[in-house]
Amino acid sequence: MVKIKEQQIQWEPKAAENIAVRFVLKFMNNPIDGLEELFQAKEKGICPFCTREVKEEDLKNELSKKEYNISGLCQRCQDDFFISAFYE
């Protein structure tokens, strides 16, 4: 909930917006360290957005595996980001 000029406004971001907002807030103050943290999480098999362990058998298809190799995102975060962004 955000308070603006003594009025309360409720805002429920979509799943894709949640991921984007978390990413921006997490890394806007220090982008170099933020990118390093993303790569370290991926190397450890941890999704950099939700911090869950990523298992290859949880990735749905070859496209999801390719995206994981690029970004380190787990299947749930990929679905939240890509599906929600394009189909809602």
PyMOL commands that place a pseudoatom at each C-alpha (Angstrom):
pseudoatom trace, name=CA, resn=MET, resi=1, chain=A, elem=C, hetatm=0, pos=[0.000, 0.000, 0.000]
pseudoatom trace, name=CA, resn=VAL, resi=2, chain=A, elem=C, hetatm=0, pos=[1.319, 3.422, -0.951]
pseudoatom trace, name=CA, resn=LYS, resi=3, chain=A, elem=C, hetatm=0, pos=[0.368, 6.601, 0.866]
pseudoatom trace, name=CA, resn=ILE, resi=4, chain=A, elem=C, hetatm=0, pos=[0.167, 9.720, -1.277]
pseudoatom trace, name=CA, resn=LYS, resi=5, chain=A, elem=C, hetatm=0, pos=[-1.050, 13.059, 0.133]
pseudoatom trace, name=CA, resn=GLU, resi=6, chain=A, elem=C, hetatm=0, pos=[-2.906, 11.388, 2.984]
pseudoatom trace, name=CA, resn=GLN, resi=7, chain=A, elem=C, hetatm=0, pos=[-4.714, 9.045, 0.583]
pseudoatom trace, name=CA, resn=GLN, resi=8, chain=A, elem=C, hetatm=0, pos=[-4.073, 5.359, 0.582]
pseudoatom trace, name=CA, resn=ILE, resi=9, chain=A, elem=C, hetatm=0, pos=[-3.762, 3.700, -2.788]
pseudoatom trace, name=CA, resn=GLN, resi=10, chain=A, elem=C, hetatm=0, pos=[-3.671, -0.047, -3.130]
pseudoatom trace, name=CA, resn=TRP, resi=11, chain=A, elem=C, hetatm=0, pos=[-1.485, -1.428, -5.858]
pseudoatom trace, name=CA, resn=GLU, resi=12, chain=A, elem=C, hetatm=0, pos=[-1.161, -5.124, -6.592]
pseudoatom trace, name=CA, resn=PRO, resi=13, chain=A, elem=C, hetatm=0, pos=[1.485, -5.616, -9.257]
pseudoatom trace, name=CA, resn=LYS, resi=14, chain=A, elem=C, hetatm=0, pos=[1.238, -8.537, -11.672]
pseudoatom trace, name=CA, resn=ALA, resi=15, chain=A, elem=C, hetatm=0, pos=[3.726, -11.339, -11.234]
pseudoatom trace, name=CA, resn=ALA, resi=16, chain=A, elem=C, hetatm=0, pos=[5.899, -10.083, -14.089]
pseudoatom trace, name=CA, resn=GLU, resi=17, chain=A, elem=C, hetatm=0, pos=[5.914, -6.611, -12.577]
pseudoatom trace, name=CA, resn=ASN, resi=18, chain=A, elem=C, hetatm=0, pos=[6.948, -8.089, -9.226]
pseudoatom trace, name=CA, resn=ILE, resi=19, chain=A, elem=C, hetatm=0, pos=[10.008, -9.666, -10.803]
pseudoatom trace, name=CA, resn=ALA, resi=20, chain=A, elem=C, hetatm=0, pos=[10.920, -6.493, -12.670]
pseudoatom trace, name=CA, resn=VAL, resi=21, chain=A, elem=C, hetatm=0, pos=[10.378, -4.312, -9.598]
pseudoatom trace, name=CA, resn=ARG, resi=22, chain=A, elem=C, hetatm=0, pos=[12.452, -6.620, -7.388]
pseudoatom trace, name=CA, resn=PHE, resi=23, chain=A, elem=C, hetatm=0, pos=[15.248, -6.633, -9.956]
pseudoatom trace, name=CA, resn=VAL, resi=24, chain=A, elem=C, hetatm=0, pos=[15.331, -2.857, -10.299]
pseudoatom trace, name=CA, resn=LEU, resi=25, chain=A, elem=C, hetatm=0, pos=[15.158, -2.215, -6.567]
pseudoatom trace, name=CA, resn=LYS, resi=26, chain=A, elem=C, hetatm=0, pos=[17.804, -4.802, -5.787]
pseudoatom trace, name=CA, resn=PHE, resi=27, chain=A, elem=C, hetatm=0, pos=[20.368, -3.608, -8.315]
pseudoatom trace, name=CA, resn=MET, resi=28, chain=A, elem=C, hetatm=0, pos=[19.766, 0.073, -9.014]
pseudoatom trace, name=CA, resn=ASN, resi=29, chain=A, elem=C, hetatm=0, pos=[22.120, 1.289, -6.295]
pseudoatom trace, name=CA, resn=ASN, resi=30, chain=A, elem=C, hetatm=0, pos=[25.017, -0.920, -7.277]
pseudoatom trace, name=CA, resn=PRO, resi=31, chain=A, elem=C, hetatm=0, pos=[24.611, -2.524, -10.712]
pseudoatom trace, name=CA, resn=ILE, resi=32, chain=A, elem=C, hetatm=0, pos=[28.087, -4.075, -10.900]
pseudoatom trace, name=CA, resn=ASP, resi=33, chain=A, elem=C, hetatm=0, pos=[27.696, -5.945, -7.625]
pseudoatom trace, name=CA, resn=GLY, resi=34, chain=A, elem=C, hetatm=0, pos=[24.135, -6.772, -8.611]
pseudoatom trace, name=CA, resn=LEU, resi=35, chain=A, elem=C, hetatm=0, pos=[25.216, -8.444, -11.835]
pseudoatom trace, name=CA, resn=GLU, resi=36, chain=A, elem=C, hetatm=0, pos=[27.956, -10.297, -10.007]
pseudoatom trace, name=CA, resn=GLU, resi=37, chain=A, elem=C, hetatm=0, pos=[25.357, -11.534, -7.509]
pseudoatom trace, name=CA, resn=LEU, resi=38, chain=A, elem=C, hetatm=0, pos=[23.153, -12.741, -10.385]
pseudoatom trace, name=CA, resn=PHE, resi=39, chain=A, elem=C, hetatm=0, pos=[26.008, -14.728, -11.898]
pseudoatom trace, name=CA, resn=GLN, resi=40, chain=A, elem=C, hetatm=0, pos=[27.019, -16.183, -8.520]
pseudoatom trace, name=CA, resn=ALA, resi=41, chain=A, elem=C, hetatm=0, pos=[23.448, -17.320, -7.843]
pseudoatom trace, name=CA, resn=LYS, resi=42, chain=A, elem=C, hetatm=0, pos=[23.272, -18.967, -11.262]
pseudoatom trace, name=CA, resn=GLU, resi=43, chain=A, elem=C, hetatm=0, pos=[26.594, -20.751, -10.684]
pseudoatom trace, name=CA, resn=LYS, resi=44, chain=A, elem=C, hetatm=0, pos=[25.216, -22.113, -7.391]
pseudoatom trace, name=CA, resn=GLY, resi=45, chain=A, elem=C, hetatm=0, pos=[22.029, -23.323, -9.092]
pseudoatom trace, name=CA, resn=ILE, resi=46, chain=A, elem=C, hetatm=0, pos=[19.912, -20.705, -7.318]
pseudoatom trace, name=CA, resn=CYS, resi=47, chain=A, elem=C, hetatm=0, pos=[17.356, -18.533, -9.110]
pseudoatom trace, name=CA, resn=PRO, resi=48, chain=A, elem=C, hetatm=0, pos=[18.579, -14.939, -8.747]
pseudoatom trace, name=CA, resn=PHE, resi=49, chain=A, elem=C, hetatm=0, pos=[15.031, -13.581, -8.422]
pseudoatom trace, name=CA, resn=CYS, resi=50, chain=A, elem=C, hetatm=0, pos=[13.255, -15.945, -6.022]
pseudoatom trace, name=CA, resn=THR, resi=51, chain=A, elem=C, hetatm=0, pos=[16.374, -17.625, -4.523]
pseudoatom trace, name=CA, resn=ARG, resi=52, chain=A, elem=C, hetatm=0, pos=[14.916, -21.130, -4.933]
pseudoatom trace, name=CA, resn=GLU, resi=53, chain=A, elem=C, hetatm=0, pos=[17.112, -24.012, -5.992]
pseudoatom trace, name=CA, resn=VAL, resi=54, chain=A, elem=C, hetatm=0, pos=[16.820, -24.668, -9.737]
pseudoatom trace, name=CA, resn=LYS, resi=55, chain=A, elem=C, hetatm=0, pos=[16.687, -28.292, -10.847]
pseudoatom trace, name=CA, resn=GLU, resi=56, chain=A, elem=C, hetatm=0, pos=[17.123, -29.099, -14.520]
pseudoatom trace, name=CA, resn=GLU, resi=57, chain=A, elem=C, hetatm=0, pos=[14.247, -31.586, -14.414]
pseudoatom trace, name=CA, resn=ASP, resi=58, chain=A, elem=C, hetatm=0, pos=[11.902, -28.725, -13.399]
pseudoatom trace, name=CA, resn=LEU, resi=59, chain=A, elem=C, hetatm=0, pos=[12.610, -26.830, -16.629]
pseudoatom trace, name=CA, resn=LYS, resi=60, chain=A, elem=C, hetatm=0, pos=[9.752, -27.535, -19.064]
pseudoatom trace, name=CA, resn=ASN, resi=61, chain=A, elem=C, hetatm=0, pos=[11.477, -27.593, -22.412]
pseudoatom trace, name=CA, resn=GLU, resi=62, chain=A, elem=C, hetatm=0, pos=[14.567, -26.666, -24.401]
pseudoatom trace, name=CA, resn=LEU, resi=63, chain=A, elem=C, hetatm=0, pos=[13.577, -22.998, -24.560]
pseudoatom trace, name=CA, resn=SER, resi=64, chain=A, elem=C, hetatm=0, pos=[13.311, -22.874, -20.758]
pseudoatom trace, name=CA, resn=LYS, resi=65, chain=A, elem=C, hetatm=0, pos=[16.723, -24.541, -20.479]
pseudoatom trace, name=CA, resn=LYS, resi=66, chain=A, elem=C, hetatm=0, pos=[18.228, -21.969, -22.848]
pseudoatom trace, name=CA, resn=GLU, resi=67, chain=A, elem=C, hetatm=0, pos=[16.733, -19.136, -20.808]
pseudoatom trace, name=CA, resn=TYR, resi=68, chain=A, elem=C, hetatm=0, pos=[18.078, -20.681, -17.609]
pseudoatom trace, name=CA, resn=ASN, resi=69, chain=A, elem=C, hetatm=0, pos=[21.551, -20.806, -19.167]
pseudoatom trace, name=CA, resn=ILE, resi=70, chain=A, elem=C, hetatm=0, pos=[21.275, -17.103, -19.977]
pseudoatom trace, name=CA, resn=SER, resi=71, chain=A, elem=C, hetatm=0, pos=[19.578, -15.674, -16.895]
pseudoatom trace, name=CA, resn=GLY, resi=72, chain=A, elem=C, hetatm=0, pos=[19.553, -18.386, -14.240]
pseudoatom trace, name=CA, resn=LEU, resi=73, chain=A, elem=C, hetatm=0, pos=[15.786, -17.982, -13.794]
pseudoatom trace, name=CA, resn=CYS, resi=74, chain=A, elem=C, hetatm=0, pos=[13.849, -20.976, -12.486]
pseudoatom trace, name=CA, resn=GLN, resi=75, chain=A, elem=C, hetatm=0, pos=[10.791, -22.212, -14.394]
pseudoatom trace, name=CA, resn=ARG, resi=76, chain=A, elem=C, hetatm=0, pos=[8.373, -20.411, -12.077]
pseudoatom trace, name=CA, resn=CYS, resi=77, chain=A, elem=C, hetatm=0, pos=[10.111, -17.043, -12.523]
pseudoatom trace, name=CA, resn=GLN, resi=78, chain=A, elem=C, hetatm=0, pos=[10.376, -17.591, -16.280]
pseudoatom trace, name=CA, resn=ASP, resi=79, chain=A, elem=C, hetatm=0, pos=[6.654, -18.303, -16.408]
pseudoatom trace, name=CA, resn=ASP, resi=80, chain=A, elem=C, hetatm=0, pos=[5.849, -15.305, -14.230]
pseudoatom trace, name=CA, resn=PHE, resi=81, chain=A, elem=C, hetatm=0, pos=[7.983, -12.997, -16.315]
pseudoatom trace, name=CA, resn=PHE, resi=82, chain=A, elem=C, hetatm=0, pos=[7.385, -14.161, -19.867]
pseudoatom trace, name=CA, resn=ILE, resi=83, chain=A, elem=C, hetatm=0, pos=[3.860, -15.574, -19.751]
pseudoatom trace, name=CA, resn=SER, resi=84, chain=A, elem=C, hetatm=0, pos=[2.414, -12.860, -17.533]
pseudoatom trace, name=CA, resn=ALA, resi=85, chain=A, elem=C, hetatm=0, pos=[4.124, -10.104, -19.491]
pseudoatom trace, name=CA, resn=PHE, resi=86, chain=A, elem=C, hetatm=0, pos=[2.706, -11.210, -22.828]
pseudoatom trace, name=CA, resn=TYR, resi=87, chain=A, elem=C, hetatm=0, pos=[-0.656, -12.792, -22.023]
pseudoatom trace, name=CA, resn=GLU, resi=88, chain=A, elem=C, hetatm=0, pos=[-2.245, -10.646, -19.300]
for i in range(1, 88): cmd.bond("trace and resi %d" % i, "trace and resi %d" % (i + 1))
show_as sticks, trace
zoom trace
